[in-house]
Amino acid sequence: MSMFHLIFFIWVLLTSSFSLVIGFVSWCPHHLFHGENRKFEQKIDRFWEFQEETNTWVEVKLPYDLISCVNDNCSKVGSIEPTSDQKESPEKEYDSPRKKESSKERDGLEESFDDIALPLRKRISMIKMSETSIWITAESGCIYERFWNGVQWAIAPHDLPISAGYAVSVFIVNHTILALSEAGNLYQMHISENSEPIWIEFPPTFDQSIDTEEQSSAVLIKSGVISNDRGSIYFCTKNGTLLELSEVEPTRWTNHGQPPGANVAAIADAGAIRTQVVYTISSTGDLYEYDRSSKPSWKKHIWKEATAKDASLKPAKGSTLYGLSGDQSISLFLLTKGGNLVERRLYQRKWKWVVHGSPKDQHLTSISQTQVLQEDSNDKFFSLFFTTSSVSVFEYRISKRTGTAQENQVLESWVNHLHPPHAKVAGGISGLQFQVGRTLFALDDGRLAELHLSGIGGENAGPTYQLSFRRKASMKYVWTILDSPETEGWNAEYCNEERGPTNCIMGIKDEATDTGITRPITRRRKGSEQQTYLFPSVGASSRQLKSLDDYTYPDNWIDTNFRLRVMQGGRSFFLITDGGFTFEYLYAENEWIWLRHEHPTPIKGALGNYNGSLYVVDAFGSLLIRERSSTELAWINCTAFRKGRQVLGGPPWDGVPGRATRVTMEDSLFFVSRNGRLLQFIVALRKFKWKDCRNPPSTKVASIIDQEIFRENVVFVVGTNGRLYQYNKVSELWHEHYQSQHLVLSRLPGTAARPSSTSLTGSIFMLSEDGGLVEYHWNALDGWNWVEHGTPHKGVTLVGAPGPSFEGNQLFLIGSEGNVYLRYMDQMKTTWKWKDCGIPGNPNVEDQRREEGHDRKQDFCGVEDFAANSEQSENLHDLTSNCNPRVASTRPIPFSEDSVIFELRDGRLAEMKRVEGAHWIWSRTIGTPTSPCTENYWTALAS
């Protein structure tokens, strides 16, 4: 339900209720209203509306008109006006509309971020294990370590076993590493006999002589905090009790229970204020103190009425600061549920509440650890960092000046550090200070960002120990975005055992090559990640809006791109005919036969293949599954499921030939809806479920370029505006890739080429609108780069979708004249070359090219004894008028690791096989049930 519908519903409800009550006042013995002109009183000035394009809540500007639309007829039914206090504000009174417009244009991207409410990322956490090691639990539920190997920051995976589920946090106590799963179970890291780290379940166990409620059932843990001395861990269970793990070998657990009449929702401090004293926050927002040495053990910290306006605390860890109001003072900083900063201060054995509030129009969502920056002997800065609901980071800087007098002067100020360009800071996730002047923050899109002082820190800077700064002018912070691994849909590669800078144990600088060239130790990319990944603009330009209205799919779009689909490599594939029939070409009992799969409605295309089931679309746009149920074949209508949609496109490929597909709990197929949205259909464990991933702002989805072949958890699409976008399955966010304005992509599917599953290097191949080959290449040194390959020669353009690709360096394409071309890398793997493979049945491709008037030097595919291998050998040299051996623009399919199936213009199929390296030959033609060039074929009816 949109925000407008919600507000309109409340408005109508209140109006209707009011009218009904007034109508019955005449006979009610006790009047509920004393005045007939009583109106609904508006007490707030902040309202939000839900934008479906960005899947976010955005604050509206008042006055705001409430519009009702029925059958495209829209009319104003009401409005929300600012309250009188806001109207009389001098600041508002002197802001002219022209001034406001110029301010909006000047703020640009920052303004579009400021009012966006982000989803809460509950699985992200960061912990500093040592000066050179930081462990992160990511939104995908994976665990990875970012460590300094002496040369550069490297990344190593430490995932929990699949049976454990998602990880949410990591702890270290007495040199033992523990991980907490989302289900509430603890796991301990052990080193196996093969020196490999493994995770073993580590459930809490208590003294059997003590009868507690925790003993009767499994203890599920919600969160935990390491004590200040790192000697123990305090845990908060899901039923609201406080546990302590003080020893691992032998295991020693202690159940400290919960406050009388309350629970433990979060641990605010563990031993930082006083040793073995824990401060907790209940679910109702009250602060409690647990001291096992006192009687009673639990004490509640109460607010005074004068300061209790926003007294409900947010259940989250706080931050402790020493010596703010005197050498013996201790301060515990906490956040309220209203997004304000409060302080619980202990000075001269007396507690005091201090309200610090928040920056203007900001809602604080998390608090980071304190850091102290020493300016000189008389000036010391205390800094607290906060994330806000406006995706920015604020610093609360407290300057303490001490003079000869015993009085202390404290100056406070808020500093807005905004956010990295084209990225949002994840709300509710505390930053991690791993060095003075360097703090890590989690980004909403799954990456990390380092906020560091200018001159120190950044992606290529290792741990340093510079603790003093000469002058205040040098206190300038800058952002650096840090990549995350592929589990989050990004480009950071894991460390390896090879000698070099990315070694998992110790990085080694690259030695000079034979040419005397030394590779850089770390990545120095030509274009930074901030410039490559752009946040899609919310506002649509006139050119973009025109593309939405004008673009229409060709009538044969589905037929051309999804006519063929591999079911089982080398043994079975499907063919969808122009008449809507579904045929399977199957190798059974040493014979190739055609098997017909009947359905009441015509089938338009085969959109996917998962776990032996074929996904097709019929003439009405319904997504259907063809699968074997027991001993019979069955059809399942997926569009009839809850939230089902009509579709017209799907992923171009189902995997890489010859490479095993990893099965996960999140396996899905992605489709394009008829109204240009990206749809996710979850197929794992047959728990079929639809999810609307929407579309990038200002454009619709034209086709899927690649689904999770090039990058795990990432779907690349091309918009109807000819631009490249990606959807991240983990963060559920859209990004636009930087693209030159003159480059407009075709709306056809693409092909991903990734030579090795252990390396992220590879390319995505697409066609431009004018029929040229375009490559979007990524490697660790240069990042993303566009490469335009053009066409094989001047007289031909490329038609149909590119592909398939083999080994990352061989790509098949179809020319406008009906020939097949191979774009391949030479043996030195330095130069791309074209090879003309001609058409099937031509004994001499080179003579054919000369006959067509193209006298030039070019490589050609070899041709074996084609007639001997063809099913229709008798017709090869005596073609009838119904036969045309030219290759159609239908997207070909990889039938195996060394085989490609093409469709000919006469309806037959032709196969090319690889005999060695990049040497491909035409192998055979395959007669089809509907080709006018074929009279004989074997067929059977599937049942």
C-alpha positions, -999 to 999 in steps of 0.1 A, spaced: 0 0 0 14 34 -10 17 62 15 -10 81 -4 -34 52 0 -26 50 37 -31 87 44 -62 88 22 -76 57 40 -71 74 74 -86 106 61 -117 89 48 -120 67 79 -118 98 102 -143 117 81 -167 88 79 -164 81 117 -170 117 125 -202 119 103 -216 87 119 -210 99 154 -226 133 147 -256 116 131 -264 97 164 -257 126 188 -294 135 189 -305 104 206 -274 95 226 -280 102 263 -243 111 269 -229 133 242 -193 124 231 -187 157 215 -193 191 230 -189 210 198 -203 204 163 -174 221 145 -147 199 160 -120 190 134 -91 165 132 -61 181 147 -27 177 129 1 176 154 31 166 132 47 180 101 66 150 89 50 125 64 65 99 41 54 83 9 65 50 -5 82 51 -39 78 18 -58 106 27 -82 133 28 -55 115 6 -29 121 33 -2 102 57 20 108 93 11 98 123 32 73 147 14 74 184 15 44 203 29 19 214 16 12 180 0 -18 173 -21 -37 140 -17 -46 127 -52 -70 100 -60 -67 82 -94 -95 59 -107 -91 46 -143 -64 72 -150 -88 100 -139 -70 118 -111 -84 145 -88 -74 162 -56 -93 150 -26 -74 168 2 -41 182 13 -17 181 42 -7 216 53 21 226 76 11 235 111 9 271 122 43 269 140 60 260 108 41 286 87 52 313 111 89 302 111 110 332 100 133 308 82 105 295 60 91 330 55 122 344 39 129 314 16 115 322 -19 105 294 -43 133 304 -66 158 301 -38 145 267 -29 148 254 -64 184 266 -67 192 250 -34 178 217 -47 198 218 -78 229 227 -59 225 198 -34 219 173 -62 226 138 -51 229 146 -14 193 158 -12 179 127 -28 197 106 -1 188 128 29 152 117 33 155 80 24 147 55 50 169 24 45 161 -12 55 178 -25 86 208 -48 78 206 -72 107 234 -96 97 262 -70 93 288 -67 121 325 -59 124 351 -68 150 388 -60 154 407 -91 162 441 -75 161 459 -45 147 461 -63 113 429 -83 113 392 -74 110 364 -99 108 331 -91 91 297 -108 90 280 -97 58 243 -93 48 246 -126 29 253 -143 62 289 -151 52 320 -144 73 352 -130 58 384 -116 72 401 -84 60 438 -87 71 471 -70 63 495 -95 49 525 -72 50 520 -59 15 483 -52 11 449 -58 26 438 -94 17 404 -111 22 399 -147 34 366 -166 38 355 -181 71 319 -192 64 298 -213 87 287 -247 74 256 -245 53 236 -264 80 243 -236 105 226 -209 84 235 -173 83 261 -157 106 253 -125 124 284 -118 146 319 -130 156 336 -129 190 370 -136 204 378 -146 240 410 -160 254 424 -166 218 392 -185 209 370 -174 180 332 -179 182 305 -172 157 268 -166 163 242 -178 137 210 -161 130 191 -190 145 208 -182 178 235 -210 179 271 -206 188 300 -221 169 337 -224 178 365 -224 153 389 -254 155 419 -264 135 415 -298 119 442 -324 115 448 -310 80 454 -276 95 421 -264 81 398 -242 102 364 -258 109 334 -247 128 320 -269 156 287 -262 175 293 -247 209 261 -247 229 259 -231 264 262 -256 292 255 -249 329 262 -265 363 237 -294 365 232 -288 402 216 -254 394 180 -257 383 173 -229 358 148 -225 330 177 -224 305 184 -260 313 150 -273 302 154 -262 266 181 -252 241 195 -217 248 192 -194 218 214 -164 218 204 -130 204 236 -109 207 268 -106 226 294 -81 239 331 -88 247 342 -76 281 365 -46 283 394 -68 294 386 -94 266 385 -121 293 348 -130 289 318 -126 267 283 -115 279 254 -128 259 218 -117 257 195 -147 250 163 -145 229 142 -149 260 158 -120 277 184 -134 301 220 -125 307 247 -151 302 285 -150 307 311 -171 291 343 -167 312 363 -197 301 364 -219 270 387 -248 281 373 -259 304 339 -243 295 325 -221 322 290 -206 316 271 -185 342 234 -175 340 229 -141 356 192 -141 350 173 -109 343 162 -78 361 130 -82 383 100 -75 361 121 -68 330 143 -85 305 177 -80 288 172 -68 252 208 -55 247 241 -51 266 252 -15 267 285 -19 285 305 -49 298 332 -40 323 343 -7 308 329 15 335 336 -9 364 351 -43 363 326 -72 362 297 -47 362 274 -50 332 249 -24 320 219 -37 301 189 -22 283 154 -37 285 129 -40 256 110 -11 272 141 12 270 152 12 307 188 11 318 198 -16 343 231 -23 362 242 -58 371 268 -61 398 272 -96 412 291 -83 443 262 -61 455 229 -68 470 206 -67 451 225 -75 420 202 -57 396 196 -19 399 175 3 377 188 38 366 158 61 368 152 94 349 141 125 366 108 139 354 125 171 342 147 153 317 125 124 308 110 137 275 127 111 254 138 86 281 132 53 263 166 39 253 173 20 221 185 -15 229 220 -13 215 256 -12 227 268 22 240 301 39 240 323 47 270 344 78 275 368 86 304 377 120 319 352 142 300 340 161 331 370 155 353 398 131 357 376 107 377 345 110 355 332 82 334 305 86 307 283 60 290 268 74 258 235 58 247 208 64 220 171 68 226 144 53 205 137 88 193 172 91 178 188 114 204 221 111 222 220 109 260 248 104 285 248 86 318 277 103 337 294 90 369 314 117 387 324 117 424 302 86 430 271 104 417 251 95 386 236 121 363 217 120 331 228 145 304 208 150 272 229 159 241 202 157 215 210 152 178 219 173 148 190 194 134 165 172 115 186 141 121 177 107 137 207 89 151 206 51 145 240 38 158 269 49 179 305 40 173 335 36 196 351 68 210 385 80 198 407 106 214 428 129 192 456 147 210 461 182 196 485 195 222 491 193 260 461 216 267 437 205 240 421 171 236 393 160 213 368 133 221 349 121 191 319 100 187 307 88 153 270 81 145 251 68 116 217 85 108 185 76 91 196 101 63 224 77 53 251 100 65 277 99 92 279 126 119 308 132 143 300 146 178 333 164 186 339 174 222 368 196 229 381 196 265 404 224 275 421 223 309 438 253 324 456 262 356 422 264 373 404 233 383 375 241 361 370 224 328 355 239 297 338 216 273 329 227 238 306 205 217 299 205 180 283 183 153 302 176 121 285 161 91 308 138 71 279 129 47 285 96 28 307 83 0 296 94 -35 269 71 -50 267 51 -18 246 50 13 258 42 48 239 13 64 217 25 91 219 10 126 253 -6 121 280 9 143 313 20 128 345 3 138 376 23 147 406 1 140 431 29 143 431 65 155 418 86 126 405 56 107 369 42 111 352 15 90 315 18 82 292 -7 65 275 5 33 239 -3 25 250 -20 -8 272 -46 10 306 -29 6 327 -11 33 338 25 35 367 39 55 364 74 69 399 85 75 420 116 80 435 130 49 470 117 45 465 85 64 444 55 57 427 43 25 426 11 5 464 8 1 475 20 35 484 -6 61 482 -3 99 502 27 111 506 42 146 506 79 141 488 92 172 494 130 172 485 157 148 502 191 148 474 215 140 436 215 139 436 224 102 448 189 93 416 173 108 400 168 75 382 135 68 378 118 35 360 86 23 374 55 6 352 27 -6 365 -8 0 353 -37 -21 336 -68 -6 338 -104 -19 316 -120 -44 292 -133 -18 279 -98 -15 279 -93 -53 311 -73 -54 346 -77 -68 371 -84 -40 390 -116 -47 400 -140 -19 436 -144 -10 455 -174 -25 484 -197 -18 504 -185 -48 535 -164 -43 526 -127 -47 509 -98 -31 476 -116 -24 492 -145 -5 471 -157 24 500 -159 48 524 -132 38 523 -109 8 554 -108 -14 561 -80 -38 560 -91 -75 594 -96 -90 604 -79 -122 594 -97 -154 618 -106 -182 610 -72 -198 620 -54 -167 584 -44 -158 572 -47 -123 535 -50 -116 520 -28 -90 517 -43 -55 481 -32 -51 454 -22 -74 456 12 -90 425 14 -111 420 38 -139 384 45 -127 374 44 -91 345 24 -79 326 56 -70 326 65 -107 318 30 -120 288 22 -99 263 50 -101 232 53 -81 203 54 -106 189 89 -108 153 92 -94 144 120 -117 138 111 -154 150 132 -182 128 139 -212 150 116 -233 145 88 -208 108 93 -205 105 92 -243 123 59 -243 98 44 -219 69 54 -241 84 47 -275 102 13 -271 82 -17 -280 94 -53 -284 95 -68 -319 67 -94 -325 93 -122 -327 114 -111 -298 107 -142 -276 109 -165 -306 143 -152 -316 160 -152 -282 144 -182 -264 136 -207 -292 163 -231 -281 172 -244 -246 196 -271 -234 181 -296 -210 210 -320 -206 244 -313 -221 251 -335 -251 219 -355 -248 188 -333 -248 176 -298 -259 143 -282 -265 130 -264 -296 100 -240 -297 85 -237 -331 67 -207 -347 34 -226 -344 38 -228 -306 48 -265 -305 74 -278 -280 98 -304 -292 127 -321 -274 156 -335 -293 166 -365 -272 194 -391 -275 178 -424 -264 188 -460 -270 216 -449 -294 192 -429 -315 183 -393 -318 146 -387 -318 122 -357 -316 98 -358 -286 67 -336 -287 54 -320 -254 18 -310 -259 1 -281 -241 -34 -266 -246 -20 -231 -253 8 -223 -278 43 -220 -262 63 -189 -272 98 -196 -257 119 -216 -233 131 -192 -206 151 -214 -182 162 -248 -169 166 -257 -133 172 -291 -117 157 -310 -147 127 -288 -150 120 -266 -181 105 -231 -177 86 -219 -207 62 -190 -215 30 -194 -234 12 -170 -258 -6 -153 -228 27 -146 -209 21 -173 -183 52 -190 -169 49 -228 -170 71 -256 -157 75 -288 -177 88 -315 -153 85 -352 -145 62 -361 -117 66 -397 -106 64 -416 -139 46 -390 -159 53 -355 -173 33 -326 -159 27 -289 -165 27 -264 -136 14 -228 -141 37 -206 -120 18 -174 -130 -12 -188 -111 8 -187 -79 4 -159 -54 19 -126 -68 25 -144 -101 31 -122 -131 31 -125 -169 66 -126 -184 83 -122 -217 120 -129 -210 144 -148 -188 181 -154 -182 201 -161 -214 220 -191 -200 215 -216 -173 252 -220 -164 286 -226 -180 289 -258 -200 311 -284 -182 311 -265 -150 291 -278 -120 264 -256 -107 264 -250 -70 230 -255 -53 221 -230 -26 191 -222 -4 185 -190 -23 184 -205 -59 162 -184 -81 154 -177 -117 149 -141 -129 124 -130 -155 113 -98 -172 76 -89 -168 55 -75 -195 56 -41 -179 94 -40 -177 100 -51 -142 126 -77 -130 109 -106 -113 126 -131 -90 111 -166 -88 125 -186 -59 129 -223 -69 151 -237 -42 137 -268 -24 105 -262 -46 94 -235 -23 81 -215 -52 77 -178 -45 75 -147 -66 93 -114 -57 90 -81 -75 125 -66 -78 110 -36 -97 131 -17 -122 157 10 -121 144 45 -117 136 63 -150 137 32 -171 122 -2 -176 140 -36 -179 143 -46 -216 162 -79 -211 185 -98 -188 222 -97 -199 234 -122 -173 222 -139 -142 248 -148 -116 273 -163 -141 296 -134 -141 290 -124 -105 273 -144 -78 241 -127 -65 241 -101 -93 218 -98 -123 229 -76 -152 201 -61 -173 198 -35 -201 172 -9 -198 148 3 -225 170 34 -226 200 13 -238 219 16 -205 235 -11 -184 222 -18 -148 227 -44 -122 205 -58 -94 221 -71 -63 201 -101 -49 216 -97 -14 211 -60 -8 181 -58 -32 196 -26 -47 199 -13 -82 231 3 -96 237 19 -129 271 13 -146 290 42 -160 285 43 -198 295 68 -224 266 88 -237 273 79 -273 271 42 -265 236 28 -267 232 -9 -261 207 -31 -280 179 -46 -260 191 -82 -266 204 -106 -240 242 -108 -235 268 -134 -227 291 -136 -197 326 -149 -201 345 -158 -170 375 -182 -177 379 -194 -141 355 -197 -112 383 -189 -88 391 -156 -105 367 -127 -109 384 -115 -141 361 -117 -172 338 -99 -196 302 -93 -204 295 -92 -242 266 -72 -257 257 -57 -290 253 -20 -295 223 -5 -311 241 -2 -345 251 -38 -346 286 -37 -332 302 -60 -305 307 -44 -271 327 -58 -242 325 -48 -206 356 -61 -190 367 -64 -154 401 -73 -138 417 -66 -105 442 -41 -118 420 -18 -139 385 -25 -126 357 -20 -152 364 -9 -187 344 -7 -219 358 -21 -251 341 -17 -285 351 -45 -309 329 -33 -338 320 -57 -366 339 -84 -386 342 -61 -416 326 -31 -432 299 -49 -451 282 -67 -423 266 -60 -389 259 -84 -361 224 -96 -355 209 -116 -327 222 -120 -292 259 -127 -288 271 -161 -276 277 -186 -265 312 -182 -251 338 -208 -244 368 -206 -220 363 -169 -217 382 -162 -250 359 -176 -277 326 -160 -286 302 -169 -314 282 -142 -333 259 -141 -363 264 -117 -392 236 -99 -410 244 -119 -442 238 -152 -424 274 -163 -416 288 -173 -382 317 -154 -368 341 -163 -340 357 -136 -319 387 -152 -302 419 -143 -284 452 -153 -301 476 -178 -285 495 -150 -268 462 -139 -252 469 -103 -260 449 -96 -292 413 -102 -302 408 -116 -337 379 -124 -360 373 -157 -377 347 -163 -404 330 -197 -400 307 -192 -429 276 -215 -433 272 -252 -429 277 -274 -460 302 -250 -477 334 -269 -485 354 -238 -489 345 -207 -469 374 -187 -483 361 -192 -519 326 -182 -507 339 -149 -494 358 -141 -526 326 -149 -546 308 -123 -524 334 -97 -533 353 -95 -500 389 -99 -511 408 -94 -478 429 -113 -453 409 -131 -427 409 -163 -406 384 -190 -415 370 -219 -397 380 -253 -410 355 -277 -427 356 -315 -424 337 -340 -445 305 -323 -437 283 -345 -460 294 -377 -443 282 -365 -409 250 -348 -420 215 -363 -414 204 -349 -448 235 -356 -468 216 -363 -500 203 -327 -501 236 -308 -493 246 -303 -529 212 -303 -545 193 -279 -524 156 -273 -532 139 -239 -532 128 -247 -496 163 -249 -482 184 -220 -471 217 -229 -453 222 -193 -441 222 -190 -403 192 -173 -387 194 -146 -360 180 -171 -334 202 -171 -303 224 -203 -305 230 -226 -275 260 -244 -262 251 -281 -264 282 -292 -246 317 -281 -237 327 -283 -274 295 -280 -293 271 -252 -305 237 -255 -320 225 -229 -346 192 -225 -364 192 -221 -401 169 -198 -420 151 -228 -435 142 -241 -400 168 -268 -398 195 -269 -371 233 -271 -375 260 -281 -351 296 -269 -348 322 -288 -329 356 -279 -315 383 -303 -325 413 -286 -308 418 -253 -291 400 -226 -310 395 -248 -341 358 -252 -348 342 -271 -377 307 -276 -390 297 -311 -378 261 -318 -391 227 -305 -398 196 -317 -379 162 -320 -395 134 -305 -375 96 -315 -375 86 -281 -390 114 -274 -415 102 -273 -451 137 -285 -461 132 -318 -442 109 -347 -449 121 -375 -427 126 -374 -389 119 -395 -359 92 -382 -335 73 -395 -305 46 -380 -282 57 -373 -246 34 -386 -219 
